[in-house]
């Protein structure tokens, strides 16, 4: 059983490992019982840390094997601060998808969309200039812009809603629960996000 060590800000070893970009470290911690849904005092999740630092391989591994929350907003914390209390990164809380786009970590943003971010939880898309500004950018920005606009304009499908609800309900037990569900194998693969793992080879 993994002993839980946290600092005064509520940062766990898994949050530090995500911040440092170590897939191997994340695997070791998750295999030994680390909680992928942890949050520190600023409500920063492992997803948020991966989005801010630009670690798509780490995020892909966490999404497939740990099922972290995808859209929890946070103001973030400055880890490198030398003072007694690290300041917040943002004045207001933002979701991991916003942070990935704002930091131009577009591969992470695409991965979050692939993982099934629910656009109803991404209210910033309708009011921020970040999305519209991407329409005249690099090919990668234009492609992401197209995906965001499409996601914003379409209601979530029944499959998306099912995956969203089941992954929230089961948490990290999702990979244990899915194989015993009496549903088609294609739907099991969709719920388990096995396609993300195949793309990465992790």
C-alpha positions as CSV (number, residue, x, y, z in Angstrom):
1,X,0.0,0.0,0.0
2,X,1.3,3.5,-0.9
3,X,1.9,5.9,1.9
4,X,0.5,9.3,1.2
5,X,3.0,12.2,1.6
6,X,1.8,15.7,1.0
7,X,3.4,19.1,1.5
8,X,1.7,22.2,3.0
9,X,0.2,22.9,-0.4
10,X,-1.4,19.5,-0.7
11,X,1.0,18.3,-3.5
12,X,1.4,14.6,-3.6
13,X,4.3,12.6,-5.2
14,X,2.1,12.0,-8.2
15,X,1.5,15.7,-8.7
16,X,5.2,16.3,-8.6
17,X,5.9,13.4,-11.0
18,X,3.4,14.8,-13.5
19,X,5.0,18.2,-13.2
20,X,8.4,16.7,-13.9
21,X,7.0,14.7,-16.9
22,X,7.9,11.2,-15.9
23,X,5.7,8.5,-17.4
24,X,7.7,5.8,-15.6
25,X,7.3,7.6,-12.3
26,X,3.5,7.9,-12.9
27,X,3.3,4.2,-13.7
28,X,5.2,3.2,-10.5
29,X,3.0,5.4,-8.4
30,X,-0.3,4.3,-9.9
31,X,0.7,0.6,-9.7
32,X,1.2,1.1,-6.0
33,X,-2.1,2.8,-5.3
34,X,-1.6,6.5,-6.0
35,X,-4.9,8.4,-6.4
36,X,-5.1,10.0,-9.8
37,X,-7.9,12.4,-8.7
38,X,-5.8,14.2,-6.1
39,X,-5.9,18.0,-5.8
40,X,-3.7,20.5,-4.0
41,X,-4.7,23.6,-2.2
42,X,-5.3,25.5,-5.4
43,X,-7.5,22.6,-6.7
44,X,-4.8,21.7,-9.2
45,X,-5.2,18.1,-10.6
46,X,-2.8,15.8,-12.4
47,X,-4.6,16.7,-15.6
48,X,-4.1,20.5,-15.0
49,X,-0.4,20.0,-14.2
50,X,0.2,18.0,-17.4
51,X,-1.7,20.6,-19.4
52,X,0.3,23.5,-17.9
53,X,3.7,21.8,-18.3
54,X,3.0,20.3,-21.7
55,X,3.4,16.6,-21.0
56,X,1.1,14.8,-23.5
57,X,2.7,11.3,-22.9
58,X,2.2,11.7,-19.1
59,X,-1.4,12.8,-19.6
60,X,-2.2,10.0,-22.1
61,X,-0.9,7.5,-19.6
62,X,-2.9,9.0,-16.7
63,X,-6.1,9.2,-18.8
64,X,-5.9,5.5,-19.8
65,X,-4.6,4.0,-16.6
66,X,-5.7,6.4,-13.8
67,X,-8.9,8.2,-15.1
68,X,-8.2,11.7,-13.7
69,X,-10.8,14.4,-13.8
70,X,-10.5,16.3,-17.1
71,X,-12.1,19.7,-16.5
72,X,-11.5,20.8,-12.9
73,X,-10.5,24.5,-13.0
74,X,-7.6,25.8,-10.9
75,X,-5.5,28.9,-10.5
76,X,-2.4,26.8,-10.3
77,X,0.7,27.3,-8.1
78,X,4.2,28.4,-8.9
79,X,6.3,25.4,-7.9
80,X,9.7,27.2,-8.3
81,X,8.8,30.0,-5.9
82,X,11.4,30.4,-3.2
83,X,9.2,32.1,-0.6
84,X,7.1,30.5,2.1
85,X,3.8,30.5,0.2
86,X,3.9,29.9,-3.6
87,X,1.7,32.4,-5.5
88,X,-1.1,31.4,-7.9
89,X,-0.3,31.3,-11.6
90,X,-3.6,32.7,-12.8
91,X,-5.8,35.4,-11.2
92,X,-8.9,33.2,-11.8
93,X,-9.4,29.5,-12.1
94,X,-9.1,27.9,-15.6
95,X,-9.7,24.4,-16.9
96,X,-6.9,22.1,-18.2
97,X,-8.1,22.6,-21.8
98,X,-7.9,26.4,-21.4
99,X,-4.5,26.1,-19.9
100,X,-3.2,23.9,-22.7
101,X,-4.5,26.3,-25.4
102,X,-3.2,29.4,-23.5
103,X,0.2,27.8,-23.1
104,X,0.2,26.6,-26.7
105,X,0.5,23.0,-25.7
106,X,-1.7,22.0,-28.6
107,X,-0.9,18.3,-28.5
108,X,-2.2,18.2,-24.9
109,X,-5.3,20.1,-26.0
110,X,-6.0,17.6,-28.8
111,X,-5.5,14.7,-26.3
112,X,-8.0,16.2,-23.9
113,X,-10.5,16.4,-26.7
114,X,-9.7,12.8,-27.6
115,X,-10.2,11.8,-24.0
116,X,-13.7,13.1,-24.0
117,X,-13.7,16.6,-22.4
118,X,-17.3,17.7,-22.2
119,X,-17.6,21.1,-23.8
120,X,-20.5,22.1,-21.4
121,X,-17.8,22.3,-18.7
122,X,-15.6,24.5,-20.9
123,X,-17.5,27.8,-20.8
124,X,-14.5,29.8,-21.6
125,X,-14.6,28.6,-25.2
126,X,-17.7,30.8,-25.9
127,X,-16.2,34.0,-24.4
128,X,-12.4,33.8,-24.8
129,X,-10.6,35.1,-27.9
130,X,-8.2,32.2,-27.6
131,X,-10.3,30.0,-29.9
132,X,-10.9,32.6,-32.6
133,X,-7.3,33.7,-32.6
134,X,-6.2,30.2,-33.6
135,X,-8.1,30.4,-36.9
136,X,-5.2,32.4,-38.5
137,X,-2.3,30.6,-36.8
138,X,-0.1,27.6,-37.7
139,X,-1.6,24.4,-39.3
140,X,-1.7,22.8,-35.8
141,X,-3.6,25.8,-34.4
142,X,-6.0,25.8,-37.4
143,X,-6.7,22.1,-36.9
144,X,-7.3,22.5,-33.2
145,X,-9.5,25.5,-33.9
146,X,-11.6,23.4,-36.2
147,X,-11.9,20.6,-33.6
148,X,-12.9,23.1,-30.9
149,X,-15.5,24.8,-33.1
150,X,-17.0,21.4,-34.0
151,X,-17.1,20.3,-30.4
152,X,-18.8,23.5,-29.4
153,X,-21.4,23.3,-32.1
154,X,-22.5,19.7,-31.6
155,X,-24.4,18.2,-28.7
156,X,-22.6,15.3,-27.0
157,X,-23.5,11.9,-28.3
158,X,-25.0,9.1,-26.1
159,X,-21.7,7.3,-26.3
160,X,-19.9,10.4,-25.0
161,X,-22.3,11.0,-22.2
162,X,-22.1,7.3,-21.2
163,X,-18.3,7.3,-21.1
164,X,-18.3,10.6,-19.2
165,X,-20.8,9.3,-16.6
166,X,-19.3,5.8,-16.2
167,X,-15.7,7.1,-15.9
168,X,-16.8,9.6,-13.3
169,X,-18.8,6.9,-11.4
170,X,-16.1,4.2,-11.4
171,X,-13.0,6.5,-11.1
172,X,-9.8,4.5,-11.2
173,X,-11.7,1.3,-11.0
174,X,-12.9,1.9,-14.6
175,X,-10.4,-0.6,-16.1
176,X,-11.6,-3.3,-13.6
177,X,-15.3,-2.6,-14.2
178,X,-15.4,-2.3,-18.0
179,X,-14.4,-5.9,-18.8
180,X,-17.3,-7.4,-16.8
181,X,-20.0,-5.1,-18.3
182,X,-22.3,-6.9,-20.7
183,X,-21.8,-4.5,-23.6
184,X,-20.2,-4.9,-27.0
185,X,-16.4,-5.0,-27.1
186,X,-16.2,-1.8,-29.2
187,X,-18.0,0.1,-26.5
188,X,-15.7,-1.5,-23.9
189,X,-12.7,-0.2,-25.9
190,X,-14.3,3.2,-26.1
191,X,-14.9,3.4,-22.4
192,X,-11.4,2.2,-21.6
193,X,-9.9,4.7,-24.0
194,X,-7.7,1.9,-25.4
195,X,-7.3,3.8,-28.6
196,X,-5.3,6.5,-26.8
197,X,-2.9,3.8,-25.5
198,X,-2.5,2.2,-29.0
199,X,-1.6,5.6,-30.4
200,X,1.2,6.2,-27.9
201,X,2.6,2.7,-27.6
202,X,2.8,3.1,-23.8
